[in-house]
Amino acid sequence: CQGTMAVIAGEPGTGKSLLSYTLALAVASGGLPFLNRQTAPGHVLYFDEENSLPDVREYLKWAWRGLGEPSVTSVAAQLHLEHFSLANQGPNRYTYMATLAQKHAPLLIVLDTTSPVCQILDENDNAEASRAIRALRQVRTAAGPQASMLLLKHSRLAHAAGERRTIRGAKTWLGELDTVIYHTVGPGQPRKDGLRTTRLEPDKVRAFGLRTTLRVTPTWVDTKTGRGLTLFGAEVNEQKNSPAKTA
């Protein structure tokens, strides 16, 4: 939802980055549908401190083709990608992020992934996590009241039947943010095309937000410029979501 800070947590390889890049392109391309839901158009500020540049290029090409190959000029003007640019900023990274947020006034800010973006030294330190969250709130405030921040984190595998799903490291991230959604791999083996169905499962929500599990079905599409990837979203049950604008 607009104006919130949300965590999407998933195991490595689930597809969090591809999901987020597709959302970023949908917003930056003028508000294209994402997972069968309408998005609002706006600027996107994406901090990627996790994926290699070849992977980022491939994710963007797949998502761009899957979204119907929107205007490259429009996307370039609306999507602001910071790839491994925070490593050189050291302790000034939050000031740098806030300056960019104020400059571009993004509708959506993505952190991929949160620990390297925030240069977290001890992932289990709740005090360090709380300091990072306060700094990130200042970054979002600099962007304006319309801005949403999406924080990608790794989840922790459950080791016993009935054990509650959680994130890896400090649990302060769960308590202090507005929304927590887990990105999980669906049951069964990968399909013959190498893709797997995943789920977005809401764990913590406020008055607005995703309240039902979404099944995310990826499908390869062939275009004149190459292979793309389309993500289809469907509710797992019949309960309806609360009405709200999405980023």
C-alpha positions as CSV (number, residue, x, y, z in Angstrom):
1,C,0.0,0.0,0.0
2,Q,1.1,3.6,-0.6
3,G,2.8,5.3,2.3
4,T,3.8,2.1,4.1
5,M,7.0,0.1,4.8
6,A,6.7,-3.6,4.0
7,V,8.9,-6.7,4.2
8,I,8.8,-9.5,1.6
9,A,10.8,-12.4,3.0
10,G,11.7,-15.6,1.2
11,E,14.3,-18.3,0.9
12,P,17.2,-17.7,-1.5
13,G,16.1,-18.6,-5.1
14,T,12.4,-18.1,-4.5
15,G,12.3,-15.2,-7.0
16,K,12.0,-12.1,-4.8
17,S,14.2,-10.0,-7.0
18,L,12.3,-10.9,-10.2
19,L,9.0,-10.2,-8.5
20,S,10.3,-6.8,-7.3
21,Y,11.8,-5.8,-10.6
22,T,8.5,-6.7,-12.4
23,L,6.6,-4.5,-9.9
24,A,9.1,-1.7,-10.3
25,L,8.7,-1.8,-14.1
26,A,4.9,-2.0,-13.9
27,V,4.9,1.2,-11.8
28,A,7.6,3.0,-13.8
29,S,5.8,2.1,-17.1
30,G,2.8,4.2,-16.3
31,G,0.9,1.9,-13.8
32,L,0.6,-1.4,-15.7
33,P,-1.2,-4.3,-14.0
34,F,0.9,-6.5,-11.6
35,L,-0.3,-9.9,-10.5
36,N,-3.7,-9.0,-12.1
37,R,-3.9,-5.9,-9.9
38,Q,-3.8,-2.3,-11.1
39,T,-0.8,-0.2,-10.0
40,A,-0.4,3.6,-9.8
41,P,2.1,5.3,-12.1
42,G,5.2,6.9,-10.6
43,H,8.9,7.0,-10.1
44,V,10.7,4.0,-8.7
45,L,14.0,4.1,-6.8
46,Y,15.6,0.7,-6.7
47,F,18.7,-0.1,-4.5
48,D,20.2,-3.4,-5.6
49,E,23.2,-4.5,-3.5
50,E,22.6,-8.2,-4.0
51,N,22.4,-9.2,-7.7
52,S,25.1,-9.2,-10.3
53,L,24.7,-6.8,-13.2
54,P,24.2,-9.6,-15.7
55,D,21.4,-11.0,-13.5
56,V,19.8,-7.5,-13.2
57,R,19.9,-7.0,-17.0
58,E,18.3,-10.4,-17.5
59,Y,15.5,-9.8,-14.9
60,L,14.8,-6.4,-16.5
61,K,14.6,-7.8,-20.0
62,W,12.3,-10.7,-18.9
63,A,10.0,-8.4,-17.0
64,W,10.0,-5.7,-19.7
65,R,9.0,-8.3,-22.4
66,G,6.5,-9.9,-20.1
67,L,4.8,-6.5,-19.5
68,G,4.3,-6.0,-23.2
69,E,7.5,-4.1,-24.0
70,P,6.5,-0.6,-22.7
71,S,8.3,2.5,-23.9
72,V,12.0,2.3,-23.0
73,T,12.2,6.1,-22.9
74,S,9.4,6.2,-20.3
75,V,10.9,3.5,-18.2
76,A,14.4,5.1,-18.3
77,A,12.9,8.4,-17.0
78,Q,10.9,6.8,-14.2
79,L,13.1,3.9,-13.0
80,H,16.2,4.9,-11.1
81,L,18.4,1.9,-10.4
82,E,21.3,2.2,-7.9
83,H,23.4,-0.9,-8.4
84,F,26.1,-1.5,-5.8
85,S,26.4,2.3,-5.4
86,L,26.0,2.3,-1.6
87,A,29.2,0.4,-0.9
88,N,31.3,3.5,-1.6
89,Q,29.1,5.6,0.7
90,G,29.9,3.8,3.9
91,P,28.2,5.5,6.9
92,N,26.8,8.2,4.6
93,R,24.6,5.7,2.8
94,Y,21.4,6.9,4.4
95,T,22.1,10.5,3.6
96,Y,22.8,9.5,0.0
97,M,19.6,7.5,-0.2
98,A,17.6,10.4,1.3
99,T,19.1,12.8,-1.2
100,L,18.0,10.6,-4.1
101,A,14.6,10.0,-2.6
102,Q,14.0,13.8,-2.3
103,K,15.3,14.3,-5.8
104,H,13.1,11.7,-7.5
105,A,10.1,11.7,-5.2
106,P,9.5,8.0,-5.9
107,L,6.2,6.2,-5.4
108,L,8.1,3.0,-4.6
109,I,11.5,2.4,-3.0
110,V,12.9,-1.1,-3.2
111,L,15.8,-2.5,-1.0
112,D,17.3,-5.6,-2.5
113,T,18.3,-7.0,-0.1
114,T,18.0,-5.1,3.1
115,S,21.1,-6.4,5.0
116,P,23.6,-5.3,2.4
117,V,21.7,-2.1,1.5
118,C,21.9,-1.1,5.2
119,Q,25.4,-2.6,5.7
120,I,24.1,-4.7,8.7
121,L,27.1,-6.1,10.5
122,D,25.2,-8.4,12.9
123,E,22.0,-9.7,11.4
124,N,20.8,-10.9,14.8
125,D,21.3,-7.5,16.6
126,N,17.8,-6.0,17.3
127,A,19.4,-2.7,18.3
128,E,21.2,-2.4,15.0
129,A,18.0,-3.3,13.1
130,S,16.1,-0.7,15.0
131,R,18.7,2.0,14.1
132,A,18.5,0.9,10.4
133,I,14.7,1.1,10.4
134,R,14.8,4.7,11.9
135,A,17.2,5.7,9.2
136,L,15.0,4.1,6.5
137,R,12.0,5.9,7.7
138,Q,13.9,9.2,7.2
139,V,14.6,8.1,3.6
140,R,11.0,7.4,3.0
141,T,10.0,10.7,4.6
142,A,12.4,12.5,2.2
143,A,10.6,10.9,-0.7
144,G,7.2,12.3,0.3
145,P,4.0,10.9,1.9
146,Q,3.1,9.0,-1.3
147,A,6.2,6.8,-1.1
148,S,6.1,3.1,-0.1
149,M,9.2,1.1,0.8
150,L,9.6,-2.5,0.0
151,L,12.3,-4.4,2.0
152,L,13.5,-7.7,0.7
153,K,14.8,-10.1,3.3
154,H,15.7,-13.8,3.6
155,S,13.3,-16.0,5.6
156,R,14.3,-18.8,7.9
157,L,13.4,-22.4,7.2
158,A,11.0,-24.0,9.7
159,H,12.7,-26.9,11.5
160,A,9.7,-28.5,13.1
161,A,6.1,-29.2,12.3
162,G,3.9,-26.3,13.3
163,E,6.8,-23.9,13.8
164,R,6.0,-20.4,12.9
165,R,7.6,-19.0,9.8
166,T,9.9,-16.1,10.4
167,I,12.8,-14.1,8.9
168,R,16.5,-14.7,9.3
169,G,18.1,-12.6,12.0
170,A,16.7,-9.8,14.2
171,K,12.9,-9.9,14.7
172,T,12.7,-6.1,15.1
173,W,12.0,-5.9,11.4
174,L,8.8,-7.8,11.9
175,G,7.6,-5.7,14.9
176,E,8.4,-2.2,13.6
177,L,7.2,-2.4,10.0
178,D,3.7,-2.1,8.7
179,T,3.4,-5.3,6.6
180,V,5.1,-8.7,6.5
181,I,4.6,-11.0,3.5
182,Y,6.3,-14.3,2.9
183,H,7.3,-15.4,-0.6
184,T,7.2,-19.2,-0.6
185,V,7.7,-21.9,-3.1
186,G,4.6,-23.8,-3.9
187,P,4.4,-27.6,-3.5
188,G,5.7,-29.9,-6.2
189,Q,8.7,-30.1,-8.5
190,P,9.7,-27.4,-11.0
191,R,7.8,-27.6,-14.3
192,K,9.4,-28.8,-17.5
193,D,10.1,-25.1,-18.4
194,G,12.1,-24.7,-15.2
195,L,9.6,-22.4,-13.5
196,R,7.9,-22.9,-10.2
197,T,4.6,-21.6,-8.8
198,T,5.2,-19.4,-5.7
199,R,2.9,-17.8,-3.1
200,L,2.7,-14.5,-1.4
201,E,1.4,-15.2,2.1
202,P,0.5,-12.2,4.3
203,D,1.7,-12.6,7.9
204,K,1.2,-9.1,9.4
205,V,-1.2,-6.5,8.0
206,R,-2.6,-3.1,9.1
207,A,-6.0,-1.7,8.1
208,F,-5.0,-1.9,4.4
209,G,-3.0,-4.4,2.5
210,L,-2.8,-7.9,1.2
211,R,-5.0,-10.1,3.4
212,T,-5.3,-13.3,1.4
213,T,-2.6,-15.6,-0.1
214,L,-1.8,-15.0,-3.7
215,R,-0.6,-17.8,-6.0
216,V,2.0,-16.4,-8.4
217,T,2.3,-18.4,-11.6
218,P,5.2,-17.5,-13.9
219,T,4.9,-18.1,-17.7
220,W,7.4,-17.7,-20.4
221,V,6.3,-15.6,-23.4
222,D,8.1,-15.2,-26.7
223,T,8.3,-11.8,-28.2
224,K,10.0,-10.3,-31.3
225,T,12.9,-9.2,-29.1
226,G,13.3,-12.5,-27.2
227,R,11.9,-14.4,-24.2
228,G,10.0,-12.7,-21.5
229,L,8.3,-13.7,-18.3
230,T,4.7,-12.9,-17.2
231,L,3.6,-13.3,-13.6
232,F,-0.1,-14.2,-13.0
233,G,-1.6,-13.7,-9.6
234,A,-4.7,-15.4,-8.2
235,E,-6.2,-15.5,-4.7
236,V,-6.0,-18.9,-3.1
237,N,-9.2,-18.5,-1.2
238,E,-12.4,-16.4,-1.7
239,Q,-11.8,-13.8,1.0
240,K,-11.5,-10.3,-0.5
241,N,-8.7,-7.9,0.0
242,S,-9.3,-4.5,1.8
243,P,-9.7,-1.8,-0.8
244,A,-6.5,0.3,-1.1
245,K,-4.3,1.9,-3.6
246,T,-1.2,-0.1,-4.4
247,A,2.2,1.2,-5.2
